[in-house]
Amino acid sequence: MISPLKDGTELSRTTIEEATNVQMDREFTFDVAFEQGGAGQGEPIIPTLTQFADCVAGVLDAFESHFPP
């Protein structure tokens, strides 16, 4: 899901009564993605680059025997 955040976007709001004994641990995770209209089609960068690297490694392995050491 592509949802670029704009400056000042509120991610969460919580109201807690003063007498309430509540401990809250919030974690937000974000992915950096390629632009939606580009070659990456909005896909997350890290997994996509990992796939590219695996593909290139496979091509190099396939041609390894054709190149002397």
BELGIUR-V222240 format. One record per backbone hydrogen bond with DSSP energy under -1.0 kcal/mol. NH is the residue of the N-H (numbers start at 1). CO is the residue of the C=O. If there is no record, write none. Layout:
BEGIN
nh: (NH | NH)
co: (CO | CO)
END
This chain:
BEGIN
nh: (9 | 20 | 22 | 34 | 38 | 41 | 42 | 43 | 45 | 48 | 49 | 50 | 51 | 52 | 53 | 54 | 55 | 56 | 57 | 58 | 59 | 60 | 61 | 62 | 63 | 66 | 67)
co: (6 | 17 | 20 | 43 | 35 | 38 | 35 | 40 | 32 | 44 | 45 | 46 | 47 | 48 | 49 | 50 | 51 | 52 | 53 | 54 | 55 | 56 | 57 | 58 | 59 | 63 | 64)
END
